[in-house]
């Protein structure tokens, strides 16, 4: 659930079963906080991750309605309006996050080294001349991708998640401007990272100058959850500062509303699986961290800052609950 900035509405994803297609349908709904009939906003069956704009006038969300998952915008103040695509990335994208002033959205998209190099060089595939050429081009891409992984050479652990294999694409952080002009053409996003490592969903600093994330420090290491560090990335040029050291595995950074602190989860790297998840804070520009839940002796699962930055509310795991 996502509560609107004015506190009147809750945006959420409703999942239903499509028995005929043997799949799930995911659509975004709005429910009034004070009670009443919910309103269905989207109907593609492939919509997730609703995120309110700071002024409450728009929702950004992720949708796979055109095969690859892309970010769409929907004007809430214009009932009956159609969502418009904000991104058009070849491998799709997800995890949208609005800048505090509502002018940009940060997100994650998977790209391998060769794709990032072509992107940096401005090499774009020309648009197909007609629908038939587009169909053939898609089939060729699918064939080439299948051939690229036949046979599949495993050189790192983990090599798959669930039933899906991991490939050579890693989630990079992008930023894209949000404009009501030139609505017919998707705006070009700007990539801030360039490393063979997956990034945590980006979190904006309150002043909009930085994005906080976590990723593995050395991409050559196996089991990336053991080697995760917190980074602060400057939005203007992508310069990254590493805020945590090698003694802990750190992830899920969340800046405080006043911009002075970053809360995050960390584990001692030695005998990591035997330790509780520590809720820690450190100064926003880096410094000495402080653990908050050691006396509690419970692993923290999820956490949020109080509006005045005086403390954190969290859920903790206790005796199986």
Beta strands, then each sheet from edge to edge (+ up, - down):
strand 1: 2-3
strand 2: 9-18
strand 3: 23-32
strand 4: 39-40
strand 5: 47-52
strand 6: 58-63
strand 7: 70-75
strand 8: 84-85
strand 9: 94-98
strand 10: 104-111
strand 11: 160-161
strand 12: 164-165
strand 13: 170-177
strand 14: 190-191
strand 15: 203-204
strand 16: 210-216
strand 17: 228-234
strand 18: 240-242
strand 19: 248-255
strand 20: 261-268
strand 21: 278-283
strand 22: 290-291
strand 23: 299-305
strand 24: 312-317
sheet 1: 1+ 2- 3+ 4-
sheet 2: 5+ 6- 7+ 8-
sheet 3: 9+ 10- 13+ 14-
sheet 4: 11+ 12-
sheet 5: 15+ 16- 17+ 18-
sheet 6: 19+ 20- 21+ 22-
sheet 7: 23+ 24-
end
